[in-house]
């Protein structure tokens, strides 16, 4: 009696060009499975290979994202951005089930505290309250008193541009538009409710009064 070929364990490959690999099983929503099946049919791949290709692409895209950060910001700033990203992921995992950290006030506050702690540990030596012009970046023409609120004013101006990029008259419109799109309407509405233009004007008035008092 002829020996029968040993059957390969697992589900048979549906495409002869597929290579065997390690088995990974997972559950997914029915709607997602349907979308993956449609994509597999369109690409001529089996469902398992379609999932594999998409996972490989996601890993590749993440690597490209990290490399893009390095190119745009340099190692130091890119490292801080990556650190804050991981802190948000770590702290956000404590949010109530079914809620995102951005919609959960307690977890959102925890993220703020965590980020502040991380940035404070990275603070360079020196007293920011006693600076000379030589200690400042792009400080030409800026009174030392004004410099104390310069970062907040710039942030408020950017937030105001995000609320309405087409109306931004500071040259920030092209940069603010993709930010607004990534944030989405709900988060942009939160910014709008705080009236960042009023905030920036208020900060400017505070600094102008401080300069006047310092020059008396």
C-alpha positions as CSV (number, residue, x, y, z in Angstrom):
1,X,0.0,0.0,0.0
2,X,1.4,3.3,-1.1
3,X,2.2,5.7,1.7
4,X,-0.1,8.8,1.8
5,X,1.4,12.2,1.8
6,X,1.4,13.8,5.3
7,X,-1.2,16.6,5.4
8,X,0.2,20.0,6.2
9,X,-1.3,21.4,9.5
10,X,-3.5,24.5,9.3
11,X,-5.7,25.9,6.6
12,X,-4.5,25.2,3.0
13,X,-3.1,28.1,1.1
14,X,-5.5,29.5,-1.5
15,X,-2.8,31.0,-3.7
16,X,0.1,28.9,-4.9
17,X,2.5,31.9,-4.7
18,X,2.0,32.3,-0.9
19,X,4.8,31.2,1.3
20,X,4.2,29.3,4.6
21,X,4.8,31.2,7.8
22,X,3.9,31.3,11.5
23,X,0.3,31.1,12.4
24,X,-1.4,34.0,14.1
25,X,-5.0,33.9,15.0
26,X,-7.2,36.9,16.1
27,X,-10.8,38.0,16.2
28,X,-12.0,41.1,14.4
29,X,-15.4,42.8,13.9
30,X,-17.5,41.3,11.1
31,X,-17.5,44.6,9.2
32,X,-13.7,44.7,9.2
33,X,-13.6,41.1,8.0
34,X,-15.9,42.0,5.1
35,X,-13.7,44.9,4.1
36,X,-10.6,42.7,4.3
37,X,-12.3,40.1,2.1
38,X,-13.2,42.7,-0.5
39,X,-9.7,44.0,-0.5
40,X,-8.3,40.5,-0.8
41,X,-10.6,39.8,-3.8
42,X,-9.5,43.0,-5.5
43,X,-5.8,42.3,-5.0
44,X,-6.0,38.6,-5.9
45,X,-4.6,37.6,-2.5
46,X,-6.0,35.2,0.1
47,X,-7.6,36.8,3.2
48,X,-4.6,35.8,5.4
49,X,-2.1,37.2,2.9
50,X,-4.1,40.5,2.7
51,X,-4.0,40.8,6.4
52,X,-0.3,40.1,6.5
53,X,0.5,42.7,3.8
54,X,-1.5,45.3,5.6
55,X,0.2,44.6,8.9
56,X,3.6,44.7,7.2
57,X,2.7,48.1,5.6
58,X,1.6,49.5,9.0
59,X,5.0,48.5,10.6
60,X,6.8,50.1,7.6
61,X,4.8,53.3,7.8
62,X,5.5,53.6,11.5
63,X,9.2,53.3,10.8
64,X,8.9,55.9,8.0
65,X,7.0,58.2,10.4
66,X,9.8,58.0,13.0
67,X,12.4,58.7,10.2
68,X,10.4,61.7,9.1
69,X,10.4,63.1,12.6
70,X,14.2,62.7,12.7
71,X,14.6,64.5,9.4
72,X,12.3,67.4,10.3
73,X,13.3,68.0,13.9
74,X,16.7,66.3,14.5
75,X,17.5,63.7,17.1
76,X,16.8,65.8,20.2
77,X,13.4,67.2,19.4
78,X,12.3,64.1,17.6
79,X,13.3,62.1,20.7
80,X,11.1,64.4,22.9
81,X,8.2,64.0,20.5
82,X,8.6,60.2,20.6
83,X,8.8,60.3,24.4
84,X,5.6,62.3,24.7
85,X,3.9,60.0,22.3
86,X,4.7,57.0,24.4
87,X,3.7,58.8,27.6
88,X,0.3,59.6,26.1
89,X,-0.2,56.0,25.0
90,X,0.8,54.7,28.4
91,X,-1.4,57.1,30.5
92,X,-4.3,57.0,28.0
93,X,-4.6,53.2,28.5
94,X,-6.1,54.0,32.0
95,X,-9.1,55.7,30.5
96,X,-12.5,54.3,31.2
97,X,-13.4,51.5,28.9
98,X,-15.2,52.8,25.8
99,X,-13.8,56.4,26.3
100,X,-10.8,58.0,24.7
101,X,-8.4,60.0,26.9
102,X,-9.4,63.1,24.9
103,X,-13.0,62.8,26.1
104,X,-12.3,61.7,29.7
105,X,-11.5,64.7,31.9
106,X,-9.7,62.7,34.6
107,X,-7.4,60.8,32.1
108,X,-6.9,64.0,30.1
109,X,-5.7,65.8,33.3
110,X,-3.4,62.8,34.0
111,X,-1.9,63.1,30.5
112,X,-1.2,66.8,31.1
113,X,0.5,66.1,34.4
114,X,2.6,63.3,32.9
115,X,3.7,65.5,30.0
116,X,4.6,68.4,32.4
117,X,6.6,66.0,34.6
118,X,8.5,64.6,31.6
119,X,9.3,68.1,30.2
120,X,10.3,69.4,33.6
121,X,12.9,66.5,33.9
122,X,14.4,67.6,30.6
123,X,14.6,71.3,31.6
124,X,18.0,72.8,30.9
125,X,20.0,74.5,33.7
126,X,19.4,78.2,34.1
127,X,16.8,80.6,35.6
128,X,14.2,81.6,33.0
129,X,13.1,84.5,35.2
130,X,16.5,86.2,35.0
131,X,17.6,86.2,31.3
132,X,19.6,88.5,29.3
133,X,19.1,89.1,25.5
134,X,22.0,86.7,24.9
135,X,20.1,83.9,26.7
136,X,17.2,84.1,24.3
137,X,16.6,82.7,20.8
138,X,15.3,85.2,18.2
139,X,15.2,87.8,20.9
140,X,16.2,90.8,18.9
141,X,13.8,93.7,19.5
142,X,11.9,91.8,22.2
143,X,11.8,93.3,25.7
144,X,12.9,90.7,28.3
145,X,9.6,91.2,30.1
146,X,7.7,90.4,26.9
147,X,9.7,87.2,26.4
148,X,8.2,85.6,29.5
149,X,4.8,85.2,27.7
150,X,6.1,85.0,24.1
151,X,5.7,81.2,23.9
152,X,2.1,81.3,25.2
153,X,1.3,84.2,22.8
154,X,2.6,82.2,19.8
155,X,0.7,79.1,20.9
156,X,-2.5,81.2,21.2
157,X,-2.0,82.7,17.8
158,X,-1.5,79.2,16.3
159,X,-4.6,77.9,18.0
160,X,-6.6,80.9,16.6
161,X,-5.3,80.0,13.2
162,X,-6.4,76.4,13.7
163,X,-10.0,77.5,14.5
164,X,-10.2,79.3,11.1
165,X,-7.2,78.6,8.8
166,X,-8.5,80.6,5.8
167,X,-8.9,83.7,7.9
168,X,-5.4,83.5,9.5
169,X,-3.5,86.6,8.7
170,X,-0.2,85.6,10.4
171,X,1.0,83.3,7.6
172,X,0.0,80.3,9.7
173,X,-3.0,79.3,7.6
174,X,-1.2,76.6,5.4
175,X,0.3,75.1,8.6
176,X,-2.9,75.4,10.6
177,X,-5.2,73.7,8.0
178,X,-3.7,70.2,8.3
179,X,-3.7,70.6,12.1
180,X,-7.4,71.4,12.1
181,X,-8.1,68.4,9.8
182,X,-6.1,66.0,12.1
183,X,-7.8,67.4,15.3
184,X,-11.3,67.0,13.8
185,X,-14.4,69.2,14.3
186,X,-14.9,68.2,18.0
187,X,-11.5,69.3,19.2
188,X,-11.4,72.4,17.0
189,X,-14.8,73.4,18.6
190,X,-13.2,73.0,22.0
191,X,-10.4,75.4,21.0
192,X,-13.0,77.8,19.5
193,X,-14.9,77.8,22.8
194,X,-11.8,79.1,24.6
195,X,-11.5,82.0,22.2
196,X,-7.7,81.8,21.5
197,X,-7.7,85.2,19.9
198,X,-9.0,86.8,23.1
199,X,-6.4,84.8,25.0
200,X,-3.5,86.1,22.8
201,X,-4.8,89.7,23.1
202,X,-5.0,89.3,26.8
203,X,-1.5,88.0,27.1
204,X,-0.2,90.9,24.9
205,X,-2.0,93.4,27.1
206,X,-0.4,91.8,30.3
207,X,3.0,92.1,28.8
208,X,2.6,95.6,27.5
209,X,1.6,96.7,31.0
210,X,4.6,94.9,32.5
211,X,6.9,96.6,30.0
212,X,5.4,100.0,30.9
213,X,5.9,99.3,34.6
214,X,9.4,98.1,34.1
215,X,10.3,101.3,32.1
216,X,9.0,103.7,34.7
